[in-house]
Amino acid sequence: DEYQWKGPFYFIQGADPQFGLMKAWAVGDTNNGDDEWGEEIKLAEQAVQAINKLNPKPKFFVLCGDLIHGMPGTQWRKDQEHDLKNVLKNTDQDIPLVFVSGNHDIGNTPTRETIDNYCKNWGDDYFSFWVGGVFFLVLNSQLYFDSSKCPELKRAQDVWLNEQLAVAEKHKCKHIIVFQHIPLFLRKPDEDHDYFNLEKSVRQEIMEKFHKAGIKAVFSGHYHRNAGGSYRGLEMVVSSAIGCQLGEDTHGLRVVVVTDEKIVHRYYSLNELSSQGIEKELLDMLGKQN
């Protein structure tokens, strides 16, 4: 049923609730300073409450990685995961949650074990789903960042991705949209490689593959600031965090409206979304049902 286009809809994208980073960042110890996350709990609760109030309801709520700050094997990780799940279980039961793995969830250099642990806790590290004629792909971007300890898992994701893109072509989907934690790039497709984007040759290969497949947009987090750019019709959308801000942006969420023709999105502060909801211009796009 979801293979068919049924008219415009919208979803909510969030990123980096990252329980524990605010304290770690404030004390200047990002390896061990994450023993408190009360501030993040409040922000995540505010995000859930804002989403629950929206009318009409979003089709789903996707969290683009770094669910918690504690890296695999660190002291506070289990408690952070427990507290985040406690907040998220209050999300309206009609709004499915979609989880994307980030570097803090599976490690900067993931292993089979760290990925297995993530999957037990949050679900598959890569998968696809359909909503109203639109094909969504969730990718594990750590496998593109550093798969040196699990090269066979990177190969498996690559094979799977090629198969999925063939499926999308066969079904003549309306749009293809990708979610991953690490952006392909922050502003320009040929910018230098650093911690916040993918290595240039890897990036080039993925961008070309996405362009050929007709993918319209990639949504990610990781940067804790809003950014983005485009490559040959492929839009790269980088959303700031629900949790700790590393730039001038506010704690927030992105509202993404999918119409017949295009994908339109706007980043809202949590306060703005809580108090005012979605602006009329975006709601009007949803009203144009076929």
C-alpha positions as CSV (number, residue, x, y, z in Angstrom):
1,D,0.0,0.0,0.0
2,E,2.8,2.4,0.8
3,Y,4.3,2.1,-2.7
4,Q,1.5,4.4,-3.9
5,W,1.7,8.2,-3.9
6,K,-1.2,9.5,-1.8
7,G,-0.5,13.2,-1.7
8,P,1.8,15.5,0.3
9,F,2.9,14.5,3.8
10,Y,5.6,15.5,6.3
11,F,8.0,14.0,8.8
12,I,10.2,15.4,11.6
13,Q,13.9,15.1,11.6
14,G,16.0,15.5,14.8
15,A,19.6,14.8,15.5
16,D,22.1,14.4,18.3
17,P,20.1,14.3,21.5
18,Q,23.5,13.0,22.7
19,F,22.8,12.7,26.5
20,G,25.9,13.7,28.3
21,L,27.6,16.0,25.8
22,M,26.5,19.3,27.4
23,K,28.3,18.6,30.7
24,A,31.3,17.1,28.9
25,W,31.6,20.1,26.6
26,A,31.2,22.6,29.5
27,V,33.9,20.9,31.6
28,G,36.2,20.4,28.6
29,D,36.4,16.7,29.0
30,T,34.5,15.0,26.2
31,N,35.9,11.6,27.0
32,N,34.8,11.2,30.6
33,G,32.9,14.4,31.6
34,D,29.5,13.0,30.7
35,D,28.2,12.0,34.1
36,E,25.1,14.3,34.0
37,W,22.5,14.8,31.3
38,G,19.5,16.4,33.1
39,E,19.6,19.3,30.6
40,E,19.4,16.9,27.6
41,I,16.5,15.0,29.2
42,K,14.5,18.2,29.4
43,L,15.3,19.1,25.8
44,A,14.3,15.7,24.5
45,E,11.1,15.9,26.6
46,Q,10.4,19.2,25.0
47,A,11.0,17.8,21.5
48,V,8.6,14.9,22.2
49,Q,5.9,17.2,23.6
50,A,6.2,19.6,20.6
51,I,5.9,16.7,18.1
52,N,2.9,15.2,20.0
53,K,1.0,18.4,19.7
54,L,1.4,18.8,15.9
55,N,-1.8,18.5,13.8
56,P,-1.9,16.8,11.4
57,K,0.6,14.3,12.8
58,P,3.9,13.7,11.1
59,K,4.3,10.3,9.3
60,F,7.4,9.5,11.5
61,F,10.1,11.0,13.7
62,V,13.7,10.2,12.6
63,L,16.7,10.7,14.9
64,C,19.8,11.0,12.8
65,G,22.3,9.5,15.2
66,D,24.4,10.2,18.4
67,L,21.4,9.2,20.5
68,I,23.8,9.3,23.6
69,H,27.3,10.7,24.2
70,G,28.9,7.7,26.0
71,M,31.0,5.7,23.4
72,P,30.8,1.9,23.4
73,G,32.3,0.5,26.6
74,T,32.1,3.7,28.6
75,Q,30.8,4.2,32.1
76,W,27.5,6.1,31.7
77,R,26.3,4.6,28.4
78,K,23.7,2.2,29.7
79,D,22.1,4.9,32.0
80,Q,22.0,7.4,29.1
81,E,20.3,4.9,26.8
82,H,17.8,4.0,29.5
83,D,16.9,7.6,30.1
84,L,16.6,8.4,26.4
85,K,14.3,5.5,25.9
86,N,12.2,6.6,28.9
87,V,11.7,10.0,27.2
88,L,11.0,8.6,23.7
89,K,8.4,6.1,24.9
90,N,6.1,9.1,25.4
91,T,6.0,9.9,21.7
92,D,2.5,9.5,20.4
93,Q,2.1,5.8,19.5
94,D,0.8,6.8,16.0
95,I,4.2,8.5,15.2
96,P,6.8,5.8,14.4
97,L,10.4,6.4,15.6
98,V,13.2,5.8,13.1
99,F,16.8,5.5,14.5
100,V,20.0,6.2,12.7
101,S,23.4,5.1,14.1
102,G,26.0,7.8,14.9
103,N,29.6,7.6,15.8
104,H,28.9,7.8,19.5
105,D,26.3,4.9,19.2
106,I,28.7,2.5,17.5
107,G,32.2,4.1,17.9
108,N,34.3,6.1,15.5
109,T,35.8,2.9,14.3
110,P,32.9,0.4,14.7
111,T,33.3,-3.3,15.1
112,R,30.9,-6.2,14.6
113,E,30.3,-6.2,18.3
114,T,29.5,-2.5,18.7
115,I,27.2,-2.6,15.7
116,D,25.5,-5.8,17.1
117,N,25.0,-4.1,20.5
118,Y,23.4,-1.0,18.7
119,C,21.1,-3.3,16.7
120,K,19.9,-5.1,19.9
121,N,19.1,-1.7,21.5
122,W,17.8,0.4,18.7
123,G,17.1,-1.7,15.6
124,D,19.0,-2.3,12.4
125,D,21.9,-0.1,11.5
126,Y,20.7,0.2,7.9
127,F,17.3,-0.5,6.4
128,S,14.7,1.0,4.0
129,F,11.0,1.8,4.2
130,W,8.2,3.3,2.1
131,V,5.8,6.0,3.0
132,G,3.2,7.0,0.5
133,G,5.2,6.3,-2.7
134,V,8.4,7.7,-1.2
135,F,11.4,5.5,-0.6
136,F,13.5,6.1,2.5
137,L,17.0,4.7,3.1
138,V,18.7,4.7,6.5
139,L,22.5,4.2,6.2
140,N,25.3,3.4,8.7
141,S,27.7,6.3,7.8
142,Q,30.4,5.0,10.2
143,L,31.0,2.2,7.6
144,Y,32.0,5.0,5.2
145,F,34.0,6.9,7.8
146,D,36.2,4.0,9.0
147,S,35.3,0.4,8.4
148,S,38.9,-0.9,9.1
149,K,37.7,-3.2,11.9
150,C,34.7,-4.6,10.0
151,P,35.4,-4.4,6.2
152,E,32.9,-7.2,5.5
153,L,30.1,-5.2,7.0
154,K,30.9,-2.2,4.8
155,R,30.8,-4.6,1.7
156,A,27.4,-6.0,2.9
157,Q,25.9,-2.5,3.2
158,D,27.3,-1.6,-0.3
159,V,25.7,-4.7,-1.9
160,W,22.4,-4.0,-0.1
161,L,22.4,-0.4,-1.1
162,N,22.8,-1.3,-4.8
163,E,19.9,-3.7,-4.5
164,Q,17.7,-1.1,-2.8
165,L,18.4,1.4,-5.5
166,A,17.4,-1.2,-8.1
167,V,14.1,-1.8,-6.2
168,A,13.5,2.0,-6.1
169,E,13.9,2.2,-9.9
170,K,11.6,-0.7,-10.5
171,H,8.8,0.7,-8.4
172,K,9.1,4.2,-10.0
173,C,9.0,5.9,-6.6
174,K,8.1,9.5,-6.3
175,H,11.3,10.5,-4.4
176,I,14.2,8.8,-2.7
177,I,15.4,10.3,0.6
178,V,18.5,9.2,2.6
179,F,19.2,9.5,6.4
180,Q,22.7,9.1,7.7
181,H,24.6,10.6,10.7
182,I,27.7,12.0,9.1
183,P,27.1,14.5,6.2
184,L,28.6,13.8,2.8
185,F,29.7,17.5,3.0
186,L,28.8,20.6,5.0
187,R,28.6,23.3,2.4
188,K,30.5,22.4,-0.8
189,P,30.8,19.0,-2.4
190,D,34.6,19.5,-2.9
191,E,35.4,20.9,0.5
192,D,38.3,19.4,2.5
193,H,37.8,16.3,4.6
194,D,37.6,16.7,8.4
195,Y,35.9,15.1,11.4
196,F,32.4,16.5,10.3
197,N,32.2,15.1,6.7
198,L,33.3,12.1,4.7
199,E,36.6,11.6,3.0
200,K,36.7,13.1,-0.5
201,S,37.1,10.0,-2.6
202,V,34.4,8.1,-0.6
203,R,32.1,11.1,-0.7
204,Q,32.5,11.5,-4.5
205,E,31.6,7.9,-5.1
206,I,28.5,8.1,-2.9
207,M,27.4,11.5,-4.4
208,E,27.7,10.1,-7.9
209,K,25.8,6.9,-7.0
210,F,23.0,9.0,-5.3
211,H,22.9,11.4,-8.3
212,K,22.5,8.6,-10.8
213,A,19.8,7.0,-8.7
214,G,17.8,10.2,-8.6
215,I,18.1,10.7,-4.9
216,K,16.7,14.1,-4.0
217,A,18.0,14.7,-0.5
218,V,20.3,13.4,2.3
219,F,19.5,14.4,5.8
220,S,22.1,14.2,8.6
221,G,23.3,15.5,11.9
222,H,26.7,15.2,13.6
223,Y,27.7,18.9,13.1
224,H,25.6,20.3,15.9
225,R,24.9,23.3,13.7
226,N,22.7,23.8,10.6
227,A,24.5,23.6,7.3
228,G,24.0,22.2,3.8
229,G,24.6,22.5,0.1
230,S,23.9,20.6,-3.1
231,Y,25.6,18.4,-5.7
232,R,24.0,18.0,-9.2
233,G,20.4,18.2,-7.9
234,L,21.1,16.2,-4.7
235,E,20.5,18.4,-1.6
236,M,22.6,17.8,1.5
237,V,20.7,18.9,4.6
238,V,22.7,19.1,7.9
239,S,20.5,19.7,11.0
240,S,21.6,21.1,14.3
241,A,21.1,19.1,17.5
242,I,18.3,18.6,19.9
243,G,21.0,18.6,22.5
244,C,24.4,20.4,22.8
245,Q,24.9,23.3,20.3
246,L,28.4,23.8,19.0
247,G,27.5,27.0,17.0
248,E,24.9,29.7,17.1
249,D,21.8,27.6,16.4
250,T,19.1,26.8,18.9
251,H,18.0,23.3,20.1
252,G,15.6,22.3,17.5
253,L,13.9,20.0,15.0
254,R,13.5,20.1,11.2
255,V,10.0,19.8,9.6
256,V,10.2,18.2,6.2
257,V,7.3,18.4,3.8
258,V,7.2,16.0,0.8
259,T,5.1,17.2,-2.1
260,D,4.6,15.7,-5.6
261,E,7.3,18.0,-7.0
262,K,9.8,18.7,-4.2
263,I,11.0,18.4,-0.7
264,V,10.7,21.5,1.4
265,H,12.1,21.8,4.9
266,R,12.5,24.3,7.8
267,Y,14.4,24.1,11.0
268,Y,12.4,25.2,14.1
269,S,13.7,25.9,17.6
270,L,12.0,23.7,20.2
271,N,10.4,26.7,21.7
272,E,9.0,27.9,18.4
273,L,7.6,24.5,17.5
274,S,6.2,24.0,21.0
275,S,4.4,27.4,21.1
276,Q,3.4,28.0,17.5
277,G,3.6,24.7,15.6
278,I,4.2,24.5,11.9
279,E,3.8,27.8,9.9
280,K,0.9,28.2,7.5
281,E,3.0,28.1,4.4
282,L,4.1,24.6,5.1
283,L,0.6,23.5,6.3
284,D,-0.8,24.8,3.0
285,M,1.4,22.5,1.0
286,L,0.0,19.6,3.0
287,G,-3.5,20.8,2.3
288,K,-3.1,20.3,-1.5
289,Q,-4.1,16.7,-1.3
290,N,-4.5,14.9,-4.6
